[in-house]
Amino acid sequence: MSVRKCVFPLIFLGTTVLWGVDESQDEQYIRKLENKYRTEYNKCTGDNRDVNLSIILMWKKQMNHWIKSVEYPVLRNAYRDSTGDTTTNILPCMVYHWRRALEKQRKEKEAVRVRDSIRRENEIAESLMVARELKHNPLSPYDITGIPFGINRNAFIHLFKKYYSNEIVDAPDCILVNDFTWGKKQLPTTFYFDNNNNYHRYEIETMHFPADSLDTVVRRDALYIADLMAEKLAPPQTVYRVGLFDIKKDHSAPYREWSDSTHRMVIYLATQMYLYNAKTVVEYAGNVPDTLGQHE
């Protein structure tokens, strides 16, 4: 009488294995299949950790489901044509990653195209805005090169970047340039905007010195600025005689002055924290306050 070996069916991703009591051969087969799947998983995902088998089986199941799809043969042929891969047994994940890379590349190109399109549209809109501002605000000798009084803040920034390379500090009511060039000097220059965000004033400051340098350095700096402005405009219309005690902390003393029907420029000798310097204020006439020249 023969003895029948008790067998148990094991389904392993569609492969039926008869696993009996004498399981040495069955275990070897299952281990070989598991190693195959792990190798494929590691190669496809780059994940070399000791991943739980259930995760690998789920991944393999999803991959097998995709292989049976209508699109897979088409993509596999396209992959071969694109990469020149003539391997007989192409790993499906290679095709999958190739497709994802193509899709990522397509999306990146589209994003760049959209960004470029938006940038060009913004540049056109900005150029039209600047042209409109320049049309309604002509340049005058009181202006710095290329930037007239009266333009809005956005137009000012656009034109400043066009004509100058200085770094700007954009504050709520002004734009500060720490090293704006005046002749052969780089001096802190502040450009101010009114409540409507229209450019209406700029101020130039020279370095501060103690009182014993007022006549030897500060007046010389003030005269240097005055000579530069005279080249742009004309000799100052008003020349003031300023003594030491005329310069007060709450009221700068005017030194040279120019004006016309729409502008006013005054160079002051000013003091702050017992130090003295030359300060130039240039304003659009419609914005010139009665207190022009009174500075803390």
Contacts in CASP RR format, 6 or more apart in sequence:
PFRMAT RR
TARGET T0000
AUTHOR 0000-0000-0000
METHOD contacts of the structure
MODEL  1
MSVRKCVFPLIFLGTTVLWGVDESQDEQYIRKLENKYRTEYNKCTGDNRD
VNLSIILMWKKQMNHWIKSVEYPVLRNAYRDSTGDTTTNILPCMVYHWRR
ALEKQRKEKEAVRVRDSIRRENEIAESLMVARELKHNPLSPYDITGIPFG
INRNAFIHLFKKYYSNEIVDAPDCILVNDFTWGKKQLPTTFYFDNNNNYH
RYEIETMHFPADSLDTVVRRDALYIADLMAEKLAPPQTVYRVGLFDIKKD
HSAPYREWSDSTHRMVIYLATQMYLYNAKTVVEYAGNVPDTLGQHE
5 20 0 8 1.000
5 21 0 8 1.000
5 22 0 8 1.000
6 20 0 8 1.000
6 21 0 8 1.000
7 18 0 8 1.000
7 19 0 8 1.000
7 20 0 8 1.000
8 18 0 8 1.000
8 19 0 8 1.000
8 20 0 8 1.000
9 16 0 8 1.000
9 17 0 8 1.000
9 18 0 8 1.000
9 19 0 8 1.000
10 16 0 8 1.000
10 17 0 8 1.000
10 18 0 8 1.000
10 19 0 8 1.000
10 26 0 8 1.000
10 30 0 8 1.000
11 17 0 8 1.000
12 30 0 8 1.000
12 33 0 8 1.000
13 37 0 8 1.000
13 57 0 8 1.000
13 60 0 8 1.000
13 61 0 8 1.000
13 64 0 8 1.000
15 33 0 8 1.000
17 26 0 8 1.000
17 29 0 8 1.000
17 30 0 8 1.000
18 26 0 8 1.000
19 26 0 8 1.000
19 30 0 8 1.000
20 26 0 8 1.000
34 53 0 8 1.000
37 56 0 8 1.000
37 57 0 8 1.000
37 60 0 8 1.000
38 51 0 8 1.000
38 56 0 8 1.000
40 60 0 8 1.000
40 91 0 8 1.000
40 93 0 8 1.000
41 47 0 8 1.000
41 51 0 8 1.000
41 56 0 8 1.000
41 59 0 8 1.000
41 60 0 8 1.000
42 48 0 8 1.000
43 91 0 8 1.000
43 93 0 8 1.000
44 63 0 8 1.000
44 91 0 8 1.000
44 93 0 8 1.000
44 94 0 8 1.000
44 96 0 8 1.000
44 97 0 8 1.000
45 59 0 8 1.000
45 93 0 8 1.000
63 92 0 8 1.000
63 93 0 8 1.000
63 96 0 8 1.000
66 72 0 8 1.000
66 92 0 8 1.000
66 96 0 8 1.000
67 92 0 8 1.000
72 92 0 8 1.000
72 95 0 8 1.000
75 95 0 8 1.000
75 98 0 8 1.000
75 99 0 8 1.000
76 90 0 8 1.000
76 92 0 8 1.000
76 95 0 8 1.000
79 85 0 8 1.000
79 90 0 8 1.000
79 94 0 8 1.000
79 95 0 8 1.000
79 98 0 8 1.000
79 99 0 8 1.000
80 86 0 8 1.000
80 90 0 8 1.000
82 98 0 8 1.000
83 98 0 8 1.000
85 94 0 8 1.000
126 154 0 8 1.000
126 158 0 8 1.000
129 152 0 8 1.000
129 154 0 8 1.000
129 155 0 8 1.000
130 151 0 8 1.000
130 155 0 8 1.000
130 158 0 8 1.000
130 159 0 8 1.000
133 150 0 8 1.000
133 151 0 8 1.000
133 152 0 8 1.000
133 155 0 8 1.000
134 148 0 8 1.000
134 151 0 8 1.000
134 155 0 8 1.000
137 148 0 8 1.000
137 149 0 8 1.000
137 150 0 8 1.000
137 151 0 8 1.000
138 148 0 8 1.000
139 146 0 8 1.000
139 148 0 8 1.000
140 148 0 8 1.000
140 149 0 8 1.000
140 262 0 8 1.000
140 263 0 8 1.000
141 232 0 8 1.000
141 233 0 8 1.000
142 149 0 8 1.000
142 232 0 8 1.000
142 233 0 8 1.000
142 258 0 8 1.000
142 260 0 8 1.000
142 263 0 8 1.000
142 265 0 8 1.000
142 282 0 8 1.000
143 149 0 8 1.000
144 202 0 8 1.000
145 163 0 8 1.000
146 159 0 8 1.000
146 163 0 8 1.000
147 156 0 8 1.000
147 159 0 8 1.000
147 160 0 8 1.000
147 163 0 8 1.000
147 199 0 8 1.000
149 199 0 8 1.000
149 200 0 8 1.000
149 263 0 8 1.000
149 284 0 8 1.000
150 198 0 8 1.000
150 199 0 8 1.000
150 200 0 8 1.000
150 284 0 8 1.000
151 159 0 8 1.000
151 198 0 8 1.000
151 199 0 8 1.000
152 196 0 8 1.000
152 197 0 8 1.000
152 198 0 8 1.000
152 199 0 8 1.000
153 175 0 8 1.000
153 193 0 8 1.000
153 197 0 8 1.000
153 198 0 8 1.000
153 199 0 8 1.000
156 175 0 8 1.000
156 191 0 8 1.000
156 193 0 8 1.000
156 199 0 8 1.000
157 168 0 8 1.000
157 170 0 8 1.000
157 175 0 8 1.000
160 166 0 8 1.000
160 168 0 8 1.000
160 175 0 8 1.000
164 177 0 8 1.000
164 180 0 8 1.000
166 177 0 8 1.000
166 178 0 8 1.000
166 179 0 8 1.000
166 180 0 8 1.000
167 177 0 8 1.000
167 178 0 8 1.000
168 175 0 8 1.000
168 176 0 8 1.000
168 177 0 8 1.000
169 175 0 8 1.000
169 176 0 8 1.000
169 177 0 8 1.000
169 178 0 8 1.000
173 192 0 8 1.000
173 193 0 8 1.000
174 190 0 8 1.000
174 191 0 8 1.000
174 192 0 8 1.000
174 193 0 8 1.000
175 190 0 8 1.000
175 191 0 8 1.000
175 193 0 8 1.000
176 188 0 8 1.000
176 189 0 8 1.000
176 190 0 8 1.000
176 191 0 8 1.000
177 188 0 8 1.000
177 189 0 8 1.000
177 190 0 8 1.000
177 191 0 8 1.000
178 188 0 8 1.000
179 186 0 8 1.000
179 187 0 8 1.000
179 188 0 8 1.000
180 186 0 8 1.000
180 187 0 8 1.000
180 188 0 8 1.000
180 189 0 8 1.000
180 204 0 8 1.000
182 189 0 8 1.000
182 204 0 8 1.000
182 225 0 8 1.000
182 228 0 8 1.000
183 228 0 8 1.000
185 206 0 8 1.000
185 224 0 8 1.000
187 204 0 8 1.000
187 205 0 8 1.000
187 206 0 8 1.000
188 204 0 8 1.000
188 205 0 8 1.000
189 202 0 8 1.000
189 203 0 8 1.000
189 204 0 8 1.000
189 205 0 8 1.000
190 202 0 8 1.000
190 203 0 8 1.000
190 205 0 8 1.000
191 199 0 8 1.000
191 201 0 8 1.000
191 202 0 8 1.000
192 199 0 8 1.000
192 200 0 8 1.000
192 201 0 8 1.000
192 202 0 8 1.000
192 203 0 8 1.000
193 199 0 8 1.000
193 200 0 8 1.000
194 200 0 8 1.000
194 287 0 8 1.000
200 283 0 8 1.000
200 284 0 8 1.000
200 286 0 8 1.000
200 287 0 8 1.000
201 281 0 8 1.000
201 282 0 8 1.000
201 283 0 8 1.000
201 284 0 8 1.000
201 287 0 8 1.000
202 281 0 8 1.000
202 282 0 8 1.000
203 279 0 8 1.000
203 280 0 8 1.000
203 281 0 8 1.000
203 282 0 8 1.000
204 225 0 8 1.000
204 279 0 8 1.000
204 280 0 8 1.000
205 277 0 8 1.000
205 278 0 8 1.000
205 279 0 8 1.000
205 280 0 8 1.000
206 218 0 8 1.000
206 221 0 8 1.000
206 222 0 8 1.000
206 225 0 8 1.000
206 277 0 8 1.000
206 278 0 8 1.000
206 279 0 8 1.000
207 221 0 8 1.000
207 277 0 8 1.000
208 272 0 8 1.000
208 273 0 8 1.000
208 275 0 8 1.000
208 276 0 8 1.000
208 277 0 8 1.000
209 217 0 8 1.000
209 218 0 8 1.000
209 275 0 8 1.000
209 276 0 8 1.000
209 277 0 8 1.000
210 274 0 8 1.000
210 275 0 8 1.000
210 276 0 8 1.000
211 244 0 8 1.000
211 274 0 8 1.000
211 276 0 8 1.000
213 276 0 8 1.000
214 244 0 8 1.000
214 247 0 8 1.000
214 269 0 8 1.000
214 276 0 8 1.000
218 269 0 8 1.000
218 276 0 8 1.000
218 277 0 8 1.000
218 278 0 8 1.000
219 255 0 8 1.000
219 269 0 8 1.000
219 278 0 8 1.000
221 277 0 8 1.000
221 278 0 8 1.000
222 255 0 8 1.000
222 256 0 8 1.000
222 267 0 8 1.000
222 269 0 8 1.000
222 278 0 8 1.000
225 267 0 8 1.000
225 278 0 8 1.000
225 280 0 8 1.000
226 236 0 8 1.000
226 255 0 8 1.000
226 256 0 8 1.000
226 267 0 8 1.000
229 236 0 8 1.000
229 256 0 8 1.000
229 258 0 8 1.000
229 265 0 8 1.000
229 267 0 8 1.000
229 280 0 8 1.000
230 236 0 8 1.000
233 258 0 8 1.000
233 265 0 8 1.000
234 258 0 8 1.000
236 256 0 8 1.000
236 257 0 8 1.000
236 258 0 8 1.000
237 257 0 8 1.000
237 258 0 8 1.000
237 259 0 8 1.000
238 254 0 8 1.000
238 256 0 8 1.000
238 257 0 8 1.000
239 255 0 8 1.000
239 256 0 8 1.000
240 253 0 8 1.000
240 254 0 8 1.000
240 255 0 8 1.000
240 256 0 8 1.000
240 257 0 8 1.000
242 253 0 8 1.000
242 254 0 8 1.000
242 255 0 8 1.000
242 269 0 8 1.000
243 253 0 8 1.000
246 253 0 8 1.000
246 269 0 8 1.000
247 253 0 8 1.000
247 269 0 8 1.000
247 270 0 8 1.000
247 271 0 8 1.000
247 276 0 8 1.000
248 271 0 8 1.000
249 271 0 8 1.000
249 272 0 8 1.000
249 296 0 8 1.000
250 294 0 8 1.000
250 296 0 8 1.000
251 293 0 8 1.000
251 294 0 8 1.000
251 295 0 8 1.000
252 268 0 8 1.000
252 269 0 8 1.000
252 270 0 8 1.000
252 271 0 8 1.000
252 279 0 8 1.000
252 293 0 8 1.000
252 294 0 8 1.000
252 295 0 8 1.000
253 268 0 8 1.000
253 269 0 8 1.000
253 270 0 8 1.000
254 266 0 8 1.000
254 267 0 8 1.000
254 268 0 8 1.000
254 293 0 8 1.000
255 266 0 8 1.000
255 267 0 8 1.000
255 268 0 8 1.000
255 269 0 8 1.000
255 278 0 8 1.000
256 266 0 8 1.000
256 267 0 8 1.000
257 264 0 8 1.000
257 265 0 8 1.000
257 266 0 8 1.000
257 267 0 8 1.000
258 264 0 8 1.000
258 265 0 8 1.000
258 266 0 8 1.000
259 265 0 8 1.000
259 285 0 8 1.000
260 285 0 8 1.000
261 285 0 8 1.000
262 284 0 8 1.000
262 285 0 8 1.000
262 286 0 8 1.000
263 282 0 8 1.000
263 283 0 8 1.000
263 284 0 8 1.000
263 285 0 8 1.000
264 282 0 8 1.000
264 283 0 8 1.000
264 285 0 8 1.000
264 288 0 8 1.000
264 292 0 8 1.000
265 280 0 8 1.000
265 281 0 8 1.000
265 282 0 8 1.000
265 283 0 8 1.000
266 280 0 8 1.000
266 281 0 8 1.000
266 292 0 8 1.000
266 293 0 8 1.000
267 278 0 8 1.000
267 279 0 8 1.000
267 280 0 8 1.000
268 278 0 8 1.000
268 279 0 8 1.000
268 280 0 8 1.000
268 281 0 8 1.000
268 293 0 8 1.000
268 295 0 8 1.000
269 276 0 8 1.000
269 277 0 8 1.000
269 278 0 8 1.000
269 279 0 8 1.000
270 276 0 8 1.000
270 277 0 8 1.000
270 278 0 8 1.000
270 279 0 8 1.000
270 295 0 8 1.000
271 277 0 8 1.000
272 296 0 8 1.000
279 295 0 8 1.000
281 292 0 8 1.000
281 293 0 8 1.000
283 292 0 8 1.000
END
